[in-house]
Amino acid sequence: MGEEQLGFDIPGEGGRRSKLASKAESKAPSKAGAPETSAESPGPRKLRDDEIFDYISGEKVVKHTPAEEVRQRIARALVYQYGIDPRDMRADFPLQVENPKTGRKSRKRVSIAIFEHGSIKPDTDPRPEDIRRVVVIKPPRNDSRTVSKIRTFARAKEQVDEVADLMHAAGPECVYGMWTDDRDLYFIRRDPKLFEDQYLPLANWPRGDASLFDAQGNISSLGIMRSADETMLKFAFRRCHDFIHGNEGLPKDAAFWQFLYVLFAKLHDEELVREQGREPRFYVDTTELAALAKSDEGSTAVADRVRELFKEVKEAYAEERQFTEYDRLTLNDAALTFITGELSTYTLHGTSLDAIGAAYQELVGENLRGDRGQYFTPNVATRFMVELLDPQRDETVLDPCCGTGGFLRETLLHVLHRDGLTDFGRGLSVQEKARQETEYRPKLARYAQDHVFGMDFDPFLTRAASFGVMMMTKVKGNTFQVDSLKFPREGEKMPGFRPAKACEDRIGTGRVDVLLTNPPFGTDIPVSGPTLDLFRRDEFGGEKDASIAYDWSKDKEKGDGSLKRGKPAASVPPERLFVQKCVEWVKPGGRIGIVLPNGILSNPGPDDEAVRRYILDECWVMASVELPVEPFVFGAGVNILTTMLFLRKKTEEEKREERLYGPTDYPVFMAVVEKVGHDRRGNRLYVRDARGEYVWQEYWENDDIYVKNVVVPRQIKRRKQILDNDLFALRDRTDKDVDVRPNVIDSYHVFLKEHGHELPWGKGETA
């Protein structure tokens, strides 16, 4: 987006540089070939609210419009996905376009003109005849309809003609075009060998070096497939799903599963090509593409290849029972051809797992919603909770309310960044980061198989969670459809009970190292009946020493405000029961991260006070971090105040010492989050200085650019705004030496350094 900028020089305004920006610049590492920056040099001019920095020029400030926002995103993808040097781009480049009917010429502008590398000389205007590609960008459609169809190439004559006129005006050497309005996207190729111009559909653009691209051959060969930019991968996933939903008329959830089947066919094809040297089958060749320009019916040959691949996928995972007889690829030829064209030129195996995880999370979150009080945890909270508890490679992690698997995927990514990448991947080029991830993936798969588990009552959500793990590791995720409140003592009729029971040595009562969860909550979905007896009596029928599942009141006889346990409760809200269940699930010394409604931690009523008393009796409180409403309003559509509570289960020895010597007094880390990087509508928020102006950071980023079939390592000086996010994750940071705004995870580590020796568990902790 426009908030991240390439770091060419931009005009300064005297000494108007914030203190934070000056620090960031002074700490930028000095590299060979990189220009030194004087700490006394004038800073970048501050932007108004209706302005953004131009990614292409590196020196212009442009008006922030919907179309401009799309252009900045596309420009970034041109650099990171297609390897095009930004110095070879020009925005709003004018051309004289001739009307083929009237012969009259008019002046039109190319949204982004891409020139022959090195053809633009200093102090000279670019020449139209040096243009090699053109991009036409339109404002996003204001489509108020719930279901909107994707325009196919055959129905996009007006859009194709607009690009074709500009390509013709640029000259015969301009052979590639693109048109997008942030919903529809068309890649166009002109055959320079033909006397008359002919503009045909293209599955995707080649990288910056067009010589790598065989226009007449198989465009999905691994030699030219590219790692996907996160933004473009999200865009491709969304277009594929929207095509199934809008053009084929399937409901959102059904469209999601059908798209997922095709996605796994794609992954299977990549694996066969890469590991067995097989010929690719997930592709659309130029002959099939040419037919799509005339018809919406799709290609039977393409569709049959995809169906064959999915059949092989089901066979490959037959022993793991990941797919059942009900998993059928029912899409018609048109949908299968469209999706194949969208995905065929990406190599998902070589794409960052962060990008794949983000694209999958966005898709699954928008199209699978539970109806039993499940509010999918916003990613900003999920990532923070995993980072604070810091699961290790030898620790078992469980989410008993896993939903679509956000905590499971974040745990895998956390271990990957901690253990599999150099310094969280900071300073690595996109290509080197993907290489290290690929090398580490077998270890990540073993960790997922042995240590990462999820449970949920909803069968569709547990499958979505399992598929999410499988996309990242190639192994089936350990997610089970069970009633978590009854497991492992009851619930044999649930499909996932037996396979979960087989893992009881790792996820049985008192066996889990780290438990992360966001349980369903609400008085409208209370738990009643025999389930409550499981919380009052142990497996031998004896009464438990501590239980929440009773009616509670103030003890009037004592008059000291203490609680008095009454009759067994007839019903209990699920979030209260999950507190007890989670504590029982982890081993002594195990760690818990749980999202709870604020009422449990603050309401004066005896029932909520009983929960708090249970927590203090059974656990040490590591941290309490209160969230604002914004993450759940935007991410889950609910207006609720919640707290992330972090606990460590007491050992029997620790509880015995407290019984002998009284409760232990110890420091607890507490924080109130005010900003999470966006408002209720999802609009991003950035740090401003005392004058209300945006604060900028500067840092160096490594990247590999393809220029004339040669990989050129480059250092790019980047400048970006600071996201106003109190939960700024460690692995999202660009450089460890760049100052960031104060945030909770750093404050927690400072707390551990200062007070770790005072913590009652073990020898305390240090950051």
N, C-alpha and C positions, 0 to 999 in steps of 0.2 A: 504494500500500500504506500501511499504518499508519505507516511511518517518515517520511512526508512530511506535514506538518501545516499547516493554515491558521493564521496567526499572530494569533489573538485572545489576550487576556491569560489566563494560567493562574496558579494559585496559586503563590506563591514559598515558599521555605524559608530565610528569613534571607539570609545572604550565601553560600549554597552554590552559587556559580557558578564553573565552571572558568575558568582563565585564557584558554583558547582561545575559550570561548563569549563572554567579556566583550569580547575583541578583535573577534569577528565582529559583535557588536551595535554596538560603537562605530563600526564602519566602514560600517554600513548607511546608504545615502544618504538624505539628508533631502529629501523630496518634498513638493510642495504638497498639502495635504489629508491627508498621512500623519502619524500620531501620532509625536511625538518619543519616543525611548527614552532614559532616563537610564542612564548607564553605572554608576550606583550603585544602580539599582533591583534588587530581589531577583530572582534567576534562576528559571527554571522548576524545579519539583520534579523530582528525578531519578526515573527509572522503574526498577522492578524488572524482572528478566528475563521475568516472566510478565505484563507490562503493555505496553500500547501507548497512544499518544495518540489521542484521538478526533478524527477529521477533521471531523466535523459540528459539534460544539459548540465546538471550539477551546479548551476549558477543562477537559474531563473526561479522566480516566485510566481505561481500561477493561481488563478481563482479556483477555489475548491467547489467544483460542481459534480453532479453524479457521473457525467461523462468523463470528467478529468480523473475522478477516482478510479474508473475502469482503466483509463489509459495508463495511470501510474502502476497499476497492478500488472497489466500486460507488459509494460516496459521492464519490470522486474523479472518477469518470466522469460522475456527475450534474452536477458543476461544469464540467468541461472539455469534455465532449462535448455535454451537453444545455443548458448555460448556465443552470443552476438555482442561485440564490443559496443558499449554505449556511445563511444566517440564516433561510431559509424551510423548513429541514429540522428534524426532530426524530427521534431514535432511540428505539426501544422505546416508542412512544406508545400509551397504553392506549385501547381502545375496548370498548364493550358490544356484543357480538355475539349476535344471536338465532338459536337453532337453528330452522330452518324447519319441522322435523318436530315438535319438542316445544314450541316457543314459549318455551323457557327461555333466559335470557340468561346469558352468561358473559363474563368479562373476558379479552380477548386483546390482544396487543401487536403493533403494526405495526413491522416492523424499521426502516424509514425512512418517515416520513410527510412529505409535501411539501405545504405550505400555500400558499394564495393569497399572491402577493408583497405584502409589507407588512402582512399581516393580523395578524401577531404583534406585539403592543404590549409595550413595556418593562414589567416588573413585573406582567405578567398572563399567565395560562395560555392556551395556544393553544386554540381552539375546534374540536371535531371537524367542525363544518359548514364550516369553512374549508379542510379537506383537499381537495386536487385530485388527488393521486396517492398510491398506496401501493406499497411495495416489501416483499416477503416474501423473506427470506434464510434458507436452511437450511445446515447444515454440509455440506461436500463429502462425496460418497459414498465409503465405503471399499470400492471395487470392486477385488477382486484378480484379476478376469478379464483376460486379455490383450486380448480384444475386448469392448467394451461398447457396447450400442446407445443411440442418442439417442432419448429419448421424444418423439414428435411431439405436437402439440397435441391431436389426436384421442384420444390415449392418456394424456392428462394431466388427466383429470377431477378427480381428488383435488386436484391442485395449483391448477387453475383455480378450483375451488369455494372453496378456502381464501382466495384473493385476492378472489374475488367477495363472500364473506361480509364481509370487512373493508371493501371498497368500499361495500357496501350500508349497513354500520353508519356509515360516514363521512357518508353523505347523497348526494343526487342530483347534487351538483356535483362529486363525485369520479368522474372518467370514465376514468382511466388506472391500470393496475396492472402489476406486474412480479413474477415469481417466478423464483428461481435458486438452484441449489445448487453453482454453479461448474462445472457440466457441462451441465445442462439450463437453458434460459432461455426464458421465455414473456412476451410483451408482450400486454396485454389492454386492450380498449376497451369501454366501456359507452356505448350510444347514449342520450343524455339525452332524446331526443325521443319515445322509446317509453314507454308507460305501464308496461309490465312490463319488469323488468330483463332485458337480454340481453347476455351477455358473449362477445365475439368476439375471435378472434386478431388481432394487429397485427404488422406486420413489424418495427416499431421505434417507439420513442416520438418524438414531435415535440420540438423544442427547448422551452425554458422558456415561450416565448410560444406557446400552443396555437392562437392565431388564425392562425398561419402554416400550420396543418395542415388540409387538406381531407380529411376522413375518407371522403368518398364518391368522391373522385377518384383521380388517379394519384399515389401516395405516393412516387414516385421522381423527381418533377420536381426540376430543379436548384435551384429556389427553396427547397426544404426539405431537400435532402440536406445532410448535415453532415460535416465533417472528423472522422475517426475518432480517438478517444483510443487511444494505443498499446496499452494493456491490453485494451480492448474489441476492437480489431482483431485482436490475437492470439487472443482468446477466440473471435471469429467464425471466423477461419481454422481454428482447431482443431476447432470444432464441425462445420464443413463437411467437413473431412477425416474426422473420426470418424464422421459419418453415412455417408459412402461406404464407409469401412472396416468399420464395425460393422453398419449396417443393410443395406448392399448386398453385403457379403461379399467385397469386393475386397481383395487384399493391400495392405500399407501403401504400397509404391512405386507400384503401379497407381492407388491412390486419390489419391496425390499428383498424378500427371499428369492424371487426370481433373478434379480440382479446379482445376489450373492452366489447363486449357482453358476452364473456365467463368469463371475470373478474367480471362482475356484477352478473353473476350466482354464482360464487364462494362466493362473499360477501353476497348474499342472503342466500345461504346455511349455512354459518357461523351464520347469524342472527337467522335463524330458530332453529339451534342446540342449540345456546347459550340461547336464550330467550324463546323458546317454548319447549325445550327438544326433538326436533325431531331427527330422525335418519339421519346421514349425507348421502348425495347423491353425493357430489362432491369428488369422490375418485376413485382410481384404486386399486383393491385388488390384492393379490399375484397370484391368478389364472389368472387374466387378464394380469398381468405383465409377467407371464411366457409365455403366448401366444405371447406377443410382441417380445420375443426373437427369434421367428421363423417366424414372419410375420410382414409386414408393414401396414396391412389393418386396424389395430385398433380394438377396441371393440365396438360392436353395443350397448351393455348394458351400457357402460360408456357414449357413445355419446347420447343415449336416455335420460339418467338421466340429462345430461347437458342441452339438448334441453328442457326438462320439466322444469328445474329450470329457464331458460331464459324466457319461456312462463309465469311463475309466476312473474318474475321481471316486465315484461311488464304490467301485470295485476295490480301489486302493485302500479305502477306509472301511471296508466291510467288517474286518475283525474288530475294529474299534467301535462299530455301530454308530458312527457319526451321522450317517445318512440312513434313512428308512425307505420303505416302499412308497411312502407318501411324498418323498422328495422327488418331484418330477419337473423337468424343464418344459414348461408348456408354452413358452413364447413363440410367436410366429417368426417367419423368415425375416420380416422387416425389422422387428425389434432386435433379433440376434445379430443381424448385419449391422445395424446402427451401433449397438454396444461394442461389437468387435472393432468397428472402425474407430470408436472413441478410445479404446484401450490398447489396441494392438501395437502401437509404436512406443509404449512405455515398457520399461523393464521394472516390474514391481520388486523383483529380487534385489536389484541394485538401487532401489529408492530407499531413502531414510525411513527407518521404522517410526520415527516421530511423525513424518508426513503421512504414512499409511495409517498409523493409529489415529491421528487427528481427523483424517478424511473418513475413516470408518466410524469414529465416535460421532461426528456431525451427522452422518447419514442415519445411523441407528437411533440416535437421540431424537431425530425429527420424525421418525416413522414407526417406532415401537414405544408405545406408552402403556404402562400398567394401569389397572383400575382398582388396585387394592391398597391405595395410599402410597404407592411408590413414587417418590420424587427423585428422579435421577440426579445424583450428586454433580453439581457443576465442576468442570474440569479444574478450575482454579483451586477449589477446595480439595479435590481428590489428590492433586499433585502435592499440595502442601502437606496433607496428612501423611502421605507416603514418605515425603522427605523428612518430616519430623521424627517419625518412628524408625526410619532408616533400616528396613529389612535387609539382612545379609544373605549371602548365597547358600548358607547352610541352615537357614531358618525357614520353618513352614509358615505360610501366610494363608489365612482364611478370610473370606467375606461370606457370612451366612445369609446375606441379603444382596446378592451380587448384581441383580438386575442385568444390565447389558455388559457388565464386566469392567467398568471403569477402573475400580481399584486393582483388579487383576492386571490389566494392561499397564497401568501406571507403575505397578510393582515391577513388572518385567522391564519397562523402560528405565526405571530407577536403577535396577541391578545392571542393566546394560551400560548406562552412563557412568555408574560408579566403578564397575569392575571390567567392562569390556572396551572402554574408550579412554584415550589419553586426556586427562584433565577435563572430563565431561565433554570431550569433543571440541573444546574451545581452541581456536587457532587452526583447526583442520579445514582443508577445503571440503566442499560438498562431496567430491569424488573420494577423497581419502577417508572421510567419515563413513561413507557407504561401504568402503572396502573393509574397514575395521569392524563394522557391524556385521558384514557378511562372514568374516572370519570368526566372530564370536557367536554367531547364531546357533551352532550345534550345542554349545554350552548353555545358551539361553533356553534351548529346547529341553535339555535335560533338567534344568532348574524348574521349568514349567511343569514337566511331568512329575517330578519328585516333591515339589514344595509349594506349588500355587494351586489353591482350591477355592471353589465358589459354590454356593447353594442358593436356590431360589424356589419359591412355590410355583412361579409362572414358567411353563415349559418353553414358551417362545423366547423368553428373556434368557433362560439358561443356555439355550441353543445359540442365541446371538452372542452371548459371552464366550462360549466355547469356540465359535467360529472366529471371534476377534483374536483369541489367543492363537488359533491355528494359522491365521493370516501372518502373524508375526514370527511364529516358530516352526510351522509345518507339522506340528503335533497337535492332537486333539486336546483341548483344554479340559481340566478336571472340574467340570461344573455339573452339578447334580440337581435334578428336580426332586426336592424333598421339602417337607415341612420342618424348617429349621428349629422351631420351638419344640418339636417332638423328638427330633433325632438326638442320639442314636437309639432311644429306648422304644419308640413307637413310630408308626408310619410306614409299615412294610408294604402297603399297597401303592405307595408312590413309586413311579418308574425308576427314580434315581436312588432309592433306598439301598438296594443290594450293592451296587457299585460303590456307593459312598461308605457303606458298612465295611467293604473290603479294604478301605483306606483308614479304618478306625485307629490303626497304630500311629497314624500321623494327625488325624483330625478328630479323634475321639475326645471325650470329656477330659480336660486337664492335659491335653497333648500339644496344643497349638502354641507356637512361639509369638506370632504377631497376628492380631485380629483387627481388620479394618472394615467398617460397615456404616451404612446409613439406613437404619431400619425404617419400615413404614410406621407412621405415627398418626394418631387421631382417635378421638373418642367415638367416631362413627364406625370404627372397625375393631371393636373390643374382642378380646379372646375370652372364651368361657368354656364351661364343660370340663371333661376329663383332662384336657391339656393342662389345666391349672394344677392338678394333682402332681404333675411331674415337677413342678416348681416347689411343692411343699414336702414331697417325700422322695427319698433316694431309691435306687434300684432294688434295695432289699426291703422296702416298705417302711423303713424308719423315717421319723420326722427330721427334716433338714434343720441344722443349727441356725441357718440364716435364710430367709425367704421374703420376697416382696408380695407374694400372692395372698395377702390377707387384707382385711379391713383394719384401718389404723385410726387412732384417736389420741388426743392428749390425755395423759394420766393425771386426772384431777386429784386423786388421793395424794400423790407425791407433791403436786403443785410446783414442780420445778421445770415444767415445760417438756418433760421427757415423753416419749411415745409409748402407747399401750397397744399391743397386738390384740385384735378382736377375732371375729369369726373368719373362716376361709372366704375370700372374696368370691362373689358370683361372676364377676367379669373384671378384666384388667386391660387397660390400653396396651397395645403391643410394644410400644417403646419402653415401657417400664419392665416388661418381662424380658425384653432383649438385653437390658442392662444386666440382669441376673444371669441370663444365658451366656452372654459374652464373657462374664467373669468366670463362670464355671468352665467355659470352653478352654481358656488359656492355661498353660502350666504355671506353677508358682514362679514368679519373676517374669512371666510373659507380659507383653505390651498390648494395649488396646487403644484404638482410635475410633470414636463413635460420634456420629452427628445426632444431637438431641434437640428437641424444641426447648426454648429457654424456660418454659414454665416448669419443667422438671427441676431445674437448678435454682429457681427463684420463687416459685409460688409458695405461700405460707401454709397451704393445706397439709394435713398430716400424711396423706397418701404420697404426695411428692416429697415431703420431708423424709419419709421412710426410705425412699429410693436413695436420697442423698446420704442418709445414715448407713445404708447398706454399702454404698460406694466407699465411704470413709472407713468402714470396718474391714472391708475385704481388699481394698486397693490403696496404693499411694497415688495421689493426683500429680501427674507429671506436668500437665499444662491445661489451661482452659482458654480457648480462643473464640471469642464471640464474633459471629458473622453479621454483616448488614443484610438487608433484604434483597439487594440487587442481584446477587448470583442466582438465587432461586426464582426471582421474578422473571429474569431474562432466560435463564437456563432451563427452568422447569415449569414456569407459568404459575407459581404459587407465591403468595405474599406471606412469608413466615420468617420469624426471627429464630435463629438456631445458634448453637454453640458446638464447636469441635472440642470434645473432651478426650484427654489423653491420660491413660491410667497404666499403672504397673501392679500386677497382682502380688499381694503380700505372700511371703512364704509362711509356713506354719511356725517356724522359729520366730519370725518377725511379729506375728500375731501373738505368740506366747509372751514375748517380751513386753508388748503393749498391755497385755492383761496383768502382768506382774508390776510394771512400773508406770502405767498410765499412758494415754495417747502421746505420740511423739509430735513435737513441734518442729516443722520443717518448712522451708520456703517453697512456694508454688509459683510457677510462671503463669502470668495472666495477661491477656491482651484483648483489646477491642479493635477489630478491623473496621476501618472507616471507608476505604476505597479498595475496589477489586479490579480496577482497570477499565470499567465500563459503567454506564448508568443503567437504569431500568429498561431502557429500550435497546441496549446493546451497543450504544455509541461509545467509542473509546474515549478515555479520559487520560490526559497527559499532565505531567508536573509543570507548574508555572512558578515563576519567581515572585518576589514581593511586588513587582509592578504588574503582575498578572500576565506576563509574557512567558511563552514556552521556554523551557530549559532544554538545551541540546547536549548530546554526548558525542564524542568523536572516538573512533577506535579503528584498528586495522583488521581487515578480513582477508583470508587467503582464498583464492579461487583458481581453477584451471579453465582457461578459455581456449577453444579450438580455433586456430587461425591457419587457414591453408593447410589443413590436415596435420598440423603440428600442435601438440599440447603446450600451451604457454602458461606456466605458473605466474600468477599475478598477485600483487598485494593491492587491495583497494581500500582507500581511506573512506570510512563510512561515517555518516553523521545521522543521528536519529533522535527523536523525542523520547523522553523517559515515560514509560507507562506508569500512571498513578495507581500503583497496585501494592497494597500492604503485604500481599502474599506472593511477592515476586520470587519465583522458583529458582533454585540454584542452577539447574541445568538449562534454564532459559537465558542465562546471562551470556553475553558475548565475549567478555574478557574479564578475568579475575582482577585485573588492575584498574578497571574503570569504576569510578565511584557510582554508586546507585543510591536512590533515596532510601531512607530508613525503612526496614521491613521486618516482618515478624520472625522469619526463620533466622535472620542474622541476630536479632535481639535475643532469641532463644539460645543461640550458641554462646552469646556473651553471658547470658544468665548462667549457663552451665559452667563456664570458665570461672565465674565469680563465686558461685554457690554450690558447685558440684560436690565439694567436700562436706557440705552440710546435708546432702540428701541421704535419707535413711536406708536406701536399698544398696546393698553391696558396699562398694567404696565410693559410691557416687559416680557421676559422669563428667567427662570433659568433652568439649567440642572436637 
